[in-house]
Amino acid sequence: MFVYLIVRGRGTGARGSQRAHRYEEEVRSFVREAAGTTGGTGHVGERSGLAELKHRRDLTQGEYEQAKAKVLVG
């Protein structure tokens, strides 16, 4: 049993880490996509939503600026 854990344990940890990374990327993608949609709140609401996403570090500075420009253009 102990040998099995030593041999198989590394692969299990790596797979778990990869799975967690994929999940995190999916969540971030969903948040970014949701931030790009309009919820009927107008420019102010959309910009405040983007600012909140940036503050929580769900958006990078570049993504924030790009999304903000889209909101301002209409």
mmCIF file of the N, C-alpha and C atoms, coordinates in Angstrom:
data_MODEL
# 
_entry.id   MODEL 
# 
loop_
_atom_site.group_PDB 
_atom_site.id 
_atom_site.type_symbol 
_atom_site.label_atom_id 
_atom_site.label_alt_id 
_atom_site.label_comp_id 
_atom_site.label_asym_id 
_atom_site.label_entity_id 
_atom_site.label_seq_id 
_atom_site.pdbx_PDB_ins_code 
_atom_site.Cartn_x 
_atom_site.Cartn_y 
_atom_site.Cartn_z 
_atom_site.occupancy 
_atom_site.B_iso_or_equiv 
_atom_site.pdbx_formal_charge 
_atom_site.auth_seq_id 
_atom_site.auth_comp_id 
_atom_site.auth_asym_id 
_atom_site.auth_atom_id 
_atom_site.pdbx_PDB_model_num 
ATOM 1   N N  . MET A 1 1  ? 0.826   -1.187 0.000   1.00 0.00 ? 1  MET A N  1 
ATOM 2   C CA . MET A 1 1  ? 0.000   0.000  0.000   1.00 0.00 ? 1  MET A CA 1 
ATOM 3   C C  . MET A 1 1  ? 0.874   1.256  0.000   1.00 0.00 ? 1  MET A C  1 
ATOM 4   N N  . PHE A 1 2  ? 1.883   1.294  0.827   1.00 0.00 ? 2  PHE A N  1 
ATOM 5   C CA . PHE A 1 2  ? 2.754   2.453  0.932   1.00 0.00 ? 2  PHE A CA 1 
ATOM 6   C C  . PHE A 1 2  ? 3.463   2.732  -0.396  1.00 0.00 ? 2  PHE A C  1 
ATOM 7   N N  . VAL A 1 3  ? 3.947   1.671  -1.055  1.00 0.00 ? 3  VAL A N  1 
ATOM 8   C CA . VAL A 1 3  ? 4.618   1.823  -2.347  1.00 0.00 ? 3  VAL A CA 1 
ATOM 9   C C  . VAL A 1 3  ? 3.641   2.383  -3.378  1.00 0.00 ? 3  VAL A C  1 
ATOM 10  N N  . TYR A 1 4  ? 2.429   1.911  -3.356  1.00 0.00 ? 4  TYR A N  1 
ATOM 11  C CA . TYR A 1 4  ? 1.399   2.396  -4.283  1.00 0.00 ? 4  TYR A CA 1 
ATOM 12  C C  . TYR A 1 4  ? 1.191   3.902  -4.115  1.00 0.00 ? 4  TYR A C  1 
ATOM 13  N N  . LEU A 1 5  ? 1.100   4.364  -2.891  1.00 0.00 ? 5  LEU A N  1 
ATOM 14  C CA . LEU A 1 5  ? 0.901   5.787  -2.643  1.00 0.00 ? 5  LEU A CA 1 
ATOM 15  C C  . LEU A 1 5  ? 2.077   6.623  -3.128  1.00 0.00 ? 5  LEU A C  1 
ATOM 16  N N  . ILE A 1 6  ? 3.276   6.104  -2.951  1.00 0.00 ? 6  ILE A N  1 
ATOM 17  C CA . ILE A 1 6  ? 4.460   6.832  -3.411  1.00 0.00 ? 6  ILE A CA 1 
ATOM 18  C C  . ILE A 1 6  ? 4.477   6.915  -4.928  1.00 0.00 ? 6  ILE A C  1 
ATOM 19  N N  . VAL A 1 7  ? 4.209   5.816  -5.592  1.00 0.00 ? 7  VAL A N  1 
ATOM 20  C CA . VAL A 1 7  ? 4.261   5.768  -7.055  1.00 0.00 ? 7  VAL A CA 1 
ATOM 21  C C  . VAL A 1 7  ? 3.102   6.528  -7.674  1.00 0.00 ? 7  VAL A C  1 
ATOM 22  N N  . ARG A 1 8  ? 1.889   6.318  -7.190  1.00 0.00 ? 8  ARG A N  1 
ATOM 23  C CA . ARG A 1 8  ? 0.695   6.896  -7.792  1.00 0.00 ? 8  ARG A CA 1 
ATOM 24  C C  . ARG A 1 8  ? 0.347   8.282  -7.242  1.00 0.00 ? 8  ARG A C  1 
ATOM 25  N N  . GLY A 1 9  ? 0.860   8.609  -6.076  1.00 0.00 ? 9  GLY A N  1 
ATOM 26  C CA . GLY A 1 9  ? 0.506   9.865  -5.429  1.00 0.00 ? 9  GLY A CA 1 
ATOM 27  C C  . GLY A 1 9  ? 0.887   11.094 -6.222  1.00 0.00 ? 9  GLY A C  1 
ATOM 28  N N  . ARG A 1 10 ? 2.040   11.078 -6.847  1.00 0.00 ? 10 ARG A N  1 
ATOM 29  C CA . ARG A 1 10 ? 2.488   12.234 -7.625  1.00 0.00 ? 10 ARG A CA 1 
ATOM 30  C C  . ARG A 1 10 ? 1.565   12.505 -8.793  1.00 0.00 ? 10 ARG A C  1 
ATOM 31  N N  . GLY A 1 11 ? 1.194   11.483 -9.511  1.00 0.00 ? 11 GLY A N  1 
ATOM 32  C CA . GLY A 1 11 ? 0.297   11.652 -10.653 1.00 0.00 ? 11 GLY A CA 1 
ATOM 33  C C  . GLY A 1 11 ? -1.075  12.144 -10.236 1.00 0.00 ? 11 GLY A C  1 
ATOM 34  N N  . THR A 1 12 ? -1.553  11.654 -9.124  1.00 0.00 ? 12 THR A N  1 
ATOM 35  C CA . THR A 1 12 ? -2.857  12.070 -8.626  1.00 0.00 ? 12 THR A CA 1 
ATOM 36  C C  . THR A 1 12 ? -2.835  13.551 -8.261  1.00 0.00 ? 12 THR A C  1 
ATOM 37  N N  . GLY A 1 13 ? -1.792  13.982 -7.608  1.00 0.00 ? 13 GLY A N  1 
ATOM 38  C CA . GLY A 1 13 ? -1.664  15.397 -7.255  1.00 0.00 ? 13 GLY A CA 1 
ATOM 39  C C  . GLY A 1 13 ? -1.575  16.288 -8.479  1.00 0.00 ? 13 GLY A C  1 
ATOM 40  N N  . ALA A 1 14 ? -0.824  15.848 -9.488  1.00 0.00 ? 14 ALA A N  1 
ATOM 41  C CA . ALA A 1 14 ? -0.681  16.634 -10.714 1.00 0.00 ? 14 ALA A CA 1 
ATOM 42  C C  . ALA A 1 14 ? -2.012  16.734 -11.447 1.00 0.00 ? 14 ALA A C  1 
ATOM 43  N N  . ARG A 1 15 ? -2.736  15.627 -11.509 1.00 0.00 ? 15 ARG A N  1 
ATOM 44  C CA . ARG A 1 15 ? -4.044  15.656 -12.173 1.00 0.00 ? 15 ARG A CA 1 
ATOM 45  C C  . ARG A 1 15 ? -5.020  16.563 -11.434 1.00 0.00 ? 15 ARG A C  1 
ATOM 46  N N  . GLY A 1 16 ? -4.983  16.519 -10.124 1.00 0.00 ? 16 GLY A N  1 
ATOM 47  C CA . GLY A 1 16 ? -5.850  17.389 -9.327  1.00 0.00 ? 16 GLY A CA 1 
ATOM 48  C C  . GLY A 1 16 ? -5.517  18.848 -9.542  1.00 0.00 ? 16 GLY A C  1 
ATOM 49  N N  . SER A 1 17 ? -4.240  19.148 -9.622  1.00 0.00 ? 17 SER A N  1 
ATOM 50  C CA . SER A 1 17 ? -3.798  20.518 -9.876  1.00 0.00 ? 17 SER A CA 1 
ATOM 51  C C  . SER A 1 17 ? -4.231  20.986 -11.253 1.00 0.00 ? 17 SER A C  1 
ATOM 52  N N  . GLN A 1 18 ? -4.090  20.132 -12.250 1.00 0.00 ? 18 GLN A N  1 
ATOM 53  C CA . GLN A 1 18 ? -4.520  20.492 -13.607 1.00 0.00 ? 18 GLN A CA 1 
ATOM 54  C C  . GLN A 1 18 ? -6.026  20.718 -13.648 1.00 0.00 ? 18 GLN A C  1 
ATOM 55  N N  . ARG A 1 19 ? -6.764  19.882 -12.983 1.00 0.00 ? 19 ARG A N  1 
ATOM 56  C CA . ARG A 1 19 ? -8.227  20.008 -12.945 1.00 0.00 ? 19 ARG A CA 1 
ATOM 57  C C  . ARG A 1 19 ? -8.620  21.332 -12.288 1.00 0.00 ? 19 ARG A C  1 
ATOM 58  N N  . ALA A 1 20 ? -7.964  21.687 -11.196 1.00 0.00 ? 20 ALA A N  1 
ATOM 59  C CA . ALA A 1 20 ? -8.253  22.941 -10.506 1.00 0.00 ? 20 ALA A CA 1 
ATOM 60  C C  . ALA A 1 20 ? -7.916  24.137 -11.394 1.00 0.00 ? 20 ALA A C  1 
ATOM 61  N N  . HIS A 1 21 ? -6.802  24.049 -12.118 1.00 0.00 ? 21 HIS A N  1 
ATOM 62  C CA . HIS A 1 21 ? -6.403  25.131 -13.007 1.00 0.00 ? 21 HIS A CA 1 
ATOM 63  C C  . HIS A 1 21 ? -7.422  25.314 -14.137 1.00 0.00 ? 21 HIS A C  1 
ATOM 64  N N  . ARG A 1 22 ? -7.874  24.207 -14.726 1.00 0.00 ? 22 ARG A N  1 
ATOM 65  C CA . ARG A 1 22 ? -8.889  24.284 -15.782 1.00 0.00 ? 22 ARG A CA 1 
ATOM 66  C C  . ARG A 1 22 ? -10.180 24.897 -15.256 1.00 0.00 ? 22 ARG A C  1 
ATOM 67  N N  . TYR A 1 23 ? -10.591 24.488 -14.065 1.00 0.00 ? 23 TYR A N  1 
ATOM 68  C CA . TYR A 1 23 ? -11.812 25.029 -13.467 1.00 0.00 ? 23 TYR A CA 1 
ATOM 69  C C  . TYR A 1 23 ? -11.672 26.533 -13.248 1.00 0.00 ? 23 TYR A C  1 
ATOM 70  N N  . GLU A 1 24 ? -10.529 26.958 -12.732 1.00 0.00 ? 24 GLU A N  1 
ATOM 71  C CA . GLU A 1 24 ? -10.303 28.386 -12.494 1.00 0.00 ? 24 GLU A CA 1 
ATOM 72  C C  . GLU A 1 24 ? -10.368 29.174 -13.801 1.00 0.00 ? 24 GLU A C  1 
ATOM 73  N N  . GLU A 1 25 ? -9.770  28.646 -14.856 1.00 0.00 ? 25 GLU A N  1 
ATOM 74  C CA . GLU A 1 25 ? -9.817  29.316 -16.148 1.00 0.00 ? 25 GLU A CA 1 
ATOM 75  C C  . GLU A 1 25 ? -11.248 29.399 -16.686 1.00 0.00 ? 25 GLU A C  1 
ATOM 76  N N  . GLU A 1 26 ? -12.030 28.349 -16.493 1.00 0.00 ? 26 GLU A N  1 
ATOM 77  C CA . GLU A 1 26 ? -13.426 28.360 -16.934 1.00 0.00 ? 26 GLU A CA 1 
ATOM 78  C C  . GLU A 1 26 ? -14.226 29.422 -16.180 1.00 0.00 ? 26 GLU A C  1 
ATOM 79  N N  . VAL A 1 27 ? -13.981 29.534 -14.883 1.00 0.00 ? 27 VAL A N  1 
ATOM 80  C CA . VAL A 1 27 ? -14.681 30.539 -14.086 1.00 0.00 ? 27 VAL A CA 1 
ATOM 81  C C  . VAL A 1 27 ? -14.291 31.935 -14.538 1.00 0.00 ? 27 VAL A C  1 
ATOM 82  N N  . ARG A 1 28 ? -13.005 32.168 -14.727 1.00 0.00 ? 28 ARG A N  1 
ATOM 83  C CA . ARG A 1 28 ? -12.545 33.482 -15.186 1.00 0.00 ? 28 ARG A CA 1 
ATOM 84  C C  . ARG A 1 28 ? -13.120 33.826 -16.557 1.00 0.00 ? 28 ARG A C  1 
ATOM 85  N N  . SER A 1 29 ? -13.179 32.847 -17.447 1.00 0.00 ? 29 SER A N  1 
ATOM 86  C CA . SER A 1 29 ? -13.754 33.058 -18.770 1.00 0.00 ? 29 SER A CA 1 
ATOM 87  C C  . SER A 1 29 ? -15.227 33.434 -18.659 1.00 0.00 ? 29 SER A C  1 
ATOM 88  N N  . PHE A 1 30 ? -15.950 32.739 -17.801 1.00 0.00 ? 30 PHE A N  1 
ATOM 89  C CA . PHE A 1 30 ? -17.368 33.037 -17.602 1.00 0.00 ? 30 PHE A CA 1 
ATOM 90  C C  . PHE A 1 30 ? -17.547 34.453 -17.068 1.00 0.00 ? 30 PHE A C  1 
ATOM 91  N N  . VAL A 1 31 ? -16.728 34.841 -16.099 1.00 0.00 ? 31 VAL A N  1 
ATOM 92  C CA . VAL A 1 31 ? -16.845 36.174 -15.507 1.00 0.00 ? 31 VAL A CA 1 
ATOM 93  C C  . VAL A 1 31 ? -16.550 37.243 -16.548 1.00 0.00 ? 31 VAL A C  1 
ATOM 94  N N  . ARG A 1 32 ? -15.512 37.021 -17.338 1.00 0.00 ? 32 ARG A N  1 
ATOM 95  C CA . ARG A 1 32 ? -15.174 37.998 -18.378 1.00 0.00 ? 32 ARG A CA 1 
ATOM 96  C C  . ARG A 1 32 ? -16.294 38.109 -19.401 1.00 0.00 ? 32 ARG A C  1 
ATOM 97  N N  . GLU A 1 33 ? -16.870 36.989 -19.783 1.00 0.00 ? 33 GLU A N  1 
ATOM 98  C CA . GLU A 1 33 ? -17.967 36.989 -20.747 1.00 0.00 ? 33 GLU A CA 1 
ATOM 99  C C  . GLU A 1 33 ? -19.181 37.703 -20.158 1.00 0.00 ? 33 GLU A C  1 
ATOM 100 N N  . ALA A 1 34 ? -19.470 37.434 -18.903 1.00 0.00 ? 34 ALA A N  1 
ATOM 101 C CA . ALA A 1 34 ? -20.613 38.069 -18.248 1.00 0.00 ? 34 ALA A CA 1 
ATOM 102 C C  . ALA A 1 34 ? -20.395 39.569 -18.109 1.00 0.00 ? 34 ALA A C  1 
ATOM 103 N N  . ALA A 1 35 ? -19.177 39.988 -17.885 1.00 0.00 ? 35 ALA A N  1 
ATOM 104 C CA . ALA A 1 35 ? -18.883 41.410 -17.759 1.00 0.00 ? 35 ALA A CA 1 
ATOM 105 C C  . ALA A 1 35 ? -19.077 42.135 -19.088 1.00 0.00 ? 35 ALA A C  1 
ATOM 106 N N  . GLY A 1 36 ? -18.949 41.424 -20.182 1.00 0.00 ? 36 GLY A N  1 
ATOM 107 C CA . GLY A 1 36 ? -19.111 42.041 -21.496 1.00 0.00 ? 36 GLY A CA 1 
ATOM 108 C C  . GLY A 1 36 ? -20.553 42.153 -21.929 1.00 0.00 ? 36 GLY A C  1 
ATOM 109 N N  . THR A 1 37 ? -21.471 41.551 -21.205 1.00 0.00 ? 37 THR A N  1 
ATOM 110 C CA . THR A 1 37 ? -22.882 41.626 -21.577 1.00 0.00 ? 37 THR A CA 1 
ATOM 111 C C  . THR A 1 37 ? -23.535 42.784 -20.872 1.00 0.00 ? 37 THR A C  1 
ATOM 112 N N  . THR A 1 38 ? -24.607 43.276 -21.452 1.00 0.00 ? 38 THR A N  1 
ATOM 113 C CA . THR A 1 38 ? -25.332 44.376 -20.838 1.00 0.00 ? 38 THR A CA 1 
ATOM 114 C C  . THR A 1 38 ? -26.482 43.826 -20.029 1.00 0.00 ? 38 THR A C  1 
ATOM 115 N N  . GLY A 1 39 ? -26.664 44.370 -18.879 1.00 0.00 ? 39 GLY A N  1 
ATOM 116 C CA . GLY A 1 39 ? -27.740 43.944 -18.004 1.00 0.00 ? 39 GLY A CA 1 
ATOM 117 C C  . GLY A 1 39 ? -28.813 44.996 -17.865 1.00 0.00 ? 39 GLY A C  1 
ATOM 118 N N  . GLY A 1 40 ? -28.807 45.970 -18.773 1.00 0.00 ? 40 GLY A N  1 
ATOM 119 C CA . GLY A 1 40 ? -29.799 47.019 -18.694 1.00 0.00 ? 40 GLY A CA 1 
ATOM 120 C C  . GLY A 1 40 ? -29.495 48.051 -17.628 1.00 0.00 ? 40 GLY A C  1 
ATOM 121 N N  . THR A 1 41 ? -28.273 48.088 -17.128 1.00 0.00 ? 41 THR A N  1 
ATOM 122 C CA . THR A 1 41 ? -27.919 49.015 -16.054 1.00 0.00 ? 41 THR A CA 1 
ATOM 123 C C  . THR A 1 41 ? -27.301 50.297 -16.585 1.00 0.00 ? 41 THR A C  1 
ATOM 124 N N  . GLY A 1 42 ? -27.052 50.385 -17.858 1.00 0.00 ? 42 GLY A N  1 
ATOM 125 C CA . GLY A 1 42 ? -26.440 51.580 -18.417 1.00 0.00 ? 42 GLY A CA 1 
ATOM 126 C C  . GLY A 1 42 ? -24.936 51.593 -18.251 1.00 0.00 ? 42 GLY A C  1 
ATOM 127 N N  . HIS A 1 43 ? -24.331 52.664 -18.754 1.00 0.00 ? 43 HIS A N  1 
ATOM 128 C CA . HIS A 1 43 ? -22.868 52.775 -18.745 1.00 0.00 ? 43 HIS A CA 1 
ATOM 129 C C  . HIS A 1 43 ? -22.298 52.795 -17.331 1.00 0.00 ? 43 HIS A C  1 
ATOM 130 N N  . VAL A 1 44 ? -22.951 53.502 -16.431 1.00 0.00 ? 44 VAL A N  1 
ATOM 131 C CA . VAL A 1 44 ? -22.433 53.632 -15.072 1.00 0.00 ? 44 VAL A CA 1 
ATOM 132 C C  . VAL A 1 44 ? -22.423 52.273 -14.378 1.00 0.00 ? 44 VAL A C  1 
ATOM 133 N N  . GLY A 1 45 ? -23.514 51.543 -14.505 1.00 0.00 ? 45 GLY A N  1 
ATOM 134 C CA . GLY A 1 45 ? -23.588 50.227 -13.887 1.00 0.00 ? 45 GLY A CA 1 
ATOM 135 C C  . GLY A 1 45 ? -22.583 49.259 -14.471 1.00 0.00 ? 45 GLY A C  1 
ATOM 136 N N  . GLU A 1 46 ? -22.422 49.320 -15.783 1.00 0.00 ? 46 GLU A N  1 
ATOM 137 C CA . GLU A 1 46 ? -21.458 48.423 -16.431 1.00 0.00 ? 46 GLU A CA 1 
ATOM 138 C C  . GLU A 1 46 ? -20.042 48.759 -16.011 1.00 0.00 ? 46 GLU A C  1 
ATOM 139 N N  . ARG A 1 47 ? -19.725 50.049 -15.948 1.00 0.00 ? 47 ARG A N  1 
ATOM 140 C CA . ARG A 1 47 ? -18.373 50.439 -15.538 1.00 0.00 ? 47 ARG A CA 1 
ATOM 141 C C  . ARG A 1 47 ? -18.107 50.074 -14.088 1.00 0.00 ? 47 ARG A C  1 
ATOM 142 N N  . SER A 1 48 ? -19.091 50.233 -13.227 1.00 0.00 ? 48 SER A N  1 
ATOM 143 C CA . SER A 1 48 ? -18.876 49.864 -11.826 1.00 0.00 ? 48 SER A CA 1 
ATOM 144 C C  . SER A 1 48 ? -18.711 48.352 -11.690 1.00 0.00 ? 48 SER A C  1 
ATOM 145 N N  . GLY A 1 49 ? -19.434 47.587 -12.521 1.00 0.00 ? 49 GLY A N  1 
ATOM 146 C CA . GLY A 1 49 ? -19.269 46.138 -12.521 1.00 0.00 ? 49 GLY A CA 1 
ATOM 147 C C  . GLY A 1 49 ? -17.879 45.746 -12.982 1.00 0.00 ? 49 GLY A C  1 
ATOM 148 N N  . LEU A 1 50 ? -17.392 46.423 -14.005 1.00 0.00 ? 50 LEU A N  1 
ATOM 149 C CA . LEU A 1 50 ? -16.033 46.156 -14.492 1.00 0.00 ? 50 LEU A CA 1 
ATOM 150 C C  . LEU A 1 50 ? -14.998 46.524 -13.432 1.00 0.00 ? 50 LEU A C  1 
ATOM 151 N N  . ALA A 1 51 ? -15.233 47.644 -12.761 1.00 0.00 ? 51 ALA A N  1 
ATOM 152 C CA . ALA A 1 51 ? -14.296 48.060 -11.711 1.00 0.00 ? 51 ALA A CA 1 
ATOM 153 C C  . ALA A 1 51 ? -14.252 47.028 -10.587 1.00 0.00 ? 51 ALA A C  1 
ATOM 154 N N  . GLU A 1 52 ? -15.412 46.474 -10.256 1.00 0.00 ? 52 GLU A N  1 
ATOM 155 C CA . GLU A 1 52 ? -15.455 45.444 -9.211  1.00 0.00 ? 52 GLU A CA 1 
ATOM 156 C C  . GLU A 1 52 ? -14.691 44.196 -9.650  1.00 0.00 ? 52 GLU A C  1 
ATOM 157 N N  . LEU A 1 53 ? -14.873 43.786 -10.905 1.00 0.00 ? 53 LEU A N  1 
ATOM 158 C CA . LEU A 1 53 ? -14.143 42.622 -11.416 1.00 0.00 ? 53 LEU A CA 1 
ATOM 159 C C  . LEU A 1 53 ? -12.636 42.865 -11.398 1.00 0.00 ? 53 LEU A C  1 
ATOM 160 N N  . LYS A 1 54 ? -12.240 44.075 -11.763 1.00 0.00 ? 54 LYS A N  1 
ATOM 161 C CA . LYS A 1 54 ? -10.813 44.416 -11.740 1.00 0.00 ? 54 LYS A CA 1 
ATOM 162 C C  . LYS A 1 54 ? -10.291 44.413 -10.303 1.00 0.00 ? 54 LYS A C  1 
ATOM 163 N N  . HIS A 1 55 ? -11.074 44.963 -9.393  1.00 0.00 ? 55 HIS A N  1 
ATOM 164 C CA . HIS A 1 55 ? -10.671 45.014 -7.995  1.00 0.00 ? 55 HIS A CA 1 
ATOM 165 C C  . HIS A 1 55 ? -10.482 43.608 -7.417  1.00 0.00 ? 55 HIS A C  1 
ATOM 166 N N  . ARG A 1 56 ? -11.330 42.668 -7.807  1.00 0.00 ? 56 ARG A N  1 
ATOM 167 C CA . ARG A 1 56 ? -11.218 41.288 -7.335  1.00 0.00 ? 56 ARG A CA 1 
ATOM 168 C C  . ARG A 1 56 ? -10.174 40.499 -8.115  1.00 0.00 ? 56 ARG A C  1 
ATOM 169 N N  . ARG A 1 57 ? -9.536  41.165 -9.076  1.00 0.00 ? 57 ARG A N  1 
ATOM 170 C CA . ARG A 1 57 ? -8.494  40.577 -9.924  1.00 0.00 ? 57 ARG A CA 1 
ATOM 171 C C  . ARG A 1 57 ? -9.026  39.466 -10.826 1.00 0.00 ? 57 ARG A C  1 
ATOM 172 N N  . ASP A 1 58 ? -10.312 39.574 -11.194 1.00 0.00 ? 58 ASP A N  1 
ATOM 173 C CA . ASP A 1 58 ? -10.880 38.663 -12.180 1.00 0.00 ? 58 ASP A CA 1 
ATOM 174 C C  . ASP A 1 58 ? -10.581 39.160 -13.592 1.00 0.00 ? 58 ASP A C  1 
ATOM 175 N N  . LEU A 1 59 ? -10.227 40.443 -13.710 1.00 0.00 ? 59 LEU A N  1 
ATOM 176 C CA . LEU A 1 59 ? -9.814  41.038 -14.980 1.00 0.00 ? 59 LEU A CA 1 
ATOM 177 C C  . LEU A 1 59 ? -8.430  41.652 -14.805 1.00 0.00 ? 59 LEU A C  1 
ATOM 178 N N  . THR A 1 60 ? -7.616  41.528 -15.841 1.00 0.00 ? 60 THR A N  1 
ATOM 179 C CA . THR A 1 60 ? -6.327  42.214 -15.821 1.00 0.00 ? 60 THR A CA 1 
ATOM 180 C C  . THR A 1 60 ? -6.549  43.673 -16.165 1.00 0.00 ? 60 THR A C  1 
ATOM 181 N N  . GLN A 1 61 ? -5.533  44.490 -15.986 1.00 0.00 ? 61 GLN A N  1 
ATOM 182 C CA . GLN A 1 61 ? -5.637  45.916 -16.314 1.00 0.00 ? 61 GLN A CA 1 
ATOM 183 C C  . GLN A 1 61 ? -5.970  46.091 -17.791 1.00 0.00 ? 61 GLN A C  1 
ATOM 184 N N  . GLY A 1 62 ? -5.325  45.315 -18.655 1.00 0.00 ? 62 GLY A N  1 
ATOM 185 C CA . GLY A 1 62 ? -5.577  45.412 -20.095 1.00 0.00 ? 62 GLY A CA 1 
ATOM 186 C C  . GLY A 1 62 ? -6.995  45.009 -20.460 1.00 0.00 ? 62 GLY A C  1 
ATOM 187 N N  . GLU A 1 63 ? -7.480  43.934 -19.854 1.00 0.00 ? 63 GLU A N  1 
ATOM 188 C CA . GLU A 1 63 ? -8.852  43.492 -20.114 1.00 0.00 ? 63 GLU A CA 1 
ATOM 189 C C  . GLU A 1 63 ? -9.852  44.528 -19.618 1.00 0.00 ? 63 GLU A C  1 
ATOM 190 N N  . TYR A 1 64 ? -9.556  45.129 -18.474 1.00 0.00 ? 64 TYR A N  1 
ATOM 191 C CA . TYR A 1 64 ? -10.428 46.170 -17.925 1.00 0.00 ? 64 TYR A CA 1 
ATOM 192 C C  . TYR A 1 64 ? -10.500 47.366 -18.877 1.00 0.00 ? 64 TYR A C  1 
ATOM 193 N N  . GLU A 1 65 ? -9.348  47.828 -19.337 1.00 0.00 ? 65 GLU A N  1 
ATOM 194 C CA . GLU A 1 65 ? -9.320  48.981 -20.249 1.00 0.00 ? 65 GLU A CA 1 
ATOM 195 C C  . GLU A 1 65 ? -10.064 48.679 -21.549 1.00 0.00 ? 65 GLU A C  1 
ATOM 196 N N  . GLN A 1 66 ? -9.873  47.484 -22.076 1.00 0.00 ? 66 GLN A N  1 
ATOM 197 C CA . GLN A 1 66 ? -10.541 47.089 -23.314 1.00 0.00 ? 66 GLN A CA 1 
ATOM 198 C C  . GLN A 1 66 ? -12.061 47.050 -23.119 1.00 0.00 ? 66 GLN A C  1 
ATOM 199 N N  . ALA A 1 67 ? -12.514 46.451 -22.034 1.00 0.00 ? 67 ALA A N  1 
ATOM 200 C CA . ALA A 1 67 ? -13.950 46.370 -21.767 1.00 0.00 ? 67 ALA A CA 1 
ATOM 201 C C  . ALA A 1 67 ? -14.530 47.759 -21.493 1.00 0.00 ? 67 ALA A C  1 
ATOM 202 N N  . LYS A 1 68 ? -13.792 48.590 -20.794 1.00 0.00 ? 68 LYS A N  1 
ATOM 203 C CA . LYS A 1 68 ? -14.247 49.949 -20.508 1.00 0.00 ? 68 LYS A CA 1 
ATOM 204 C C  . LYS A 1 68 ? -14.418 50.740 -21.799 1.00 0.00 ? 68 LYS A C  1 
ATOM 205 N N  . ALA A 1 69 ? -13.473 50.569 -22.723 1.00 0.00 ? 69 ALA A N  1 
ATOM 206 C CA . ALA A 1 69 ? -13.588 51.275 -24.007 1.00 0.00 ? 69 ALA A CA 1 
ATOM 207 C C  . ALA A 1 69 ? -14.830 50.815 -24.769 1.00 0.00 ? 69 ALA A C  1 
ATOM 208 N N  . LYS A 1 70 ? -15.137 49.513 -24.713 1.00 0.00 ? 70 LYS A N  1 
ATOM 209 C CA . LYS A 1 70 ? -16.342 49.015 -25.374 1.00 0.00 ? 70 LYS A CA 1 
ATOM 210 C C  . LYS A 1 70 ? -17.597 49.623 -24.774 1.00 0.00 ? 70 LYS A C  1 
ATOM 211 N N  . VAL A 1 71 ? -17.609 49.746 -23.456 1.00 0.00 ? 71 VAL A N  1 
ATOM 212 C CA . VAL A 1 71 ? -18.780 50.331 -22.774 1.00 0.00 ? 71 VAL A CA 1 
ATOM 213 C C  . VAL A 1 71 ? -18.952 51.788 -23.174 1.00 0.00 ? 71 VAL A C  1 
ATOM 214 N N  . LEU A 1 72 ? -17.858 52.519 -23.203 1.00 0.00 ? 72 LEU A N  1 
ATOM 215 C CA . LEU A 1 72 ? -17.937 53.946 -23.516 1.00 0.00 ? 72 LEU A CA 1 
ATOM 216 C C  . LEU A 1 72 ? -18.349 54.194 -24.964 1.00 0.00 ? 72 LEU A C  1 
ATOM 217 N N  . VAL A 1 73 ? -17.928 53.303 -25.876 1.00 0.00 ? 73 VAL A N  1 
ATOM 218 C CA . VAL A 1 73 ? -18.293 53.457 -27.282 1.00 0.00 ? 73 VAL A CA 1 
ATOM 219 C C  . VAL A 1 73 ? -19.770 53.140 -27.492 1.00 0.00 ? 73 VAL A C  1 
ATOM 220 N N  . GLY A 1 74 ? -20.249 52.219 -26.705 1.00 0.00 ? 74 GLY A N  1 
ATOM 221 C CA . GLY A 1 74 ? -21.687 51.923 -26.801 1.00 0.00 ? 74 GLY A CA 1 
ATOM 222 C C  . GLY A 1 74 ? -21.896 50.592 -27.332 1.00 0.00 ? 74 GLY A C  1 
# 
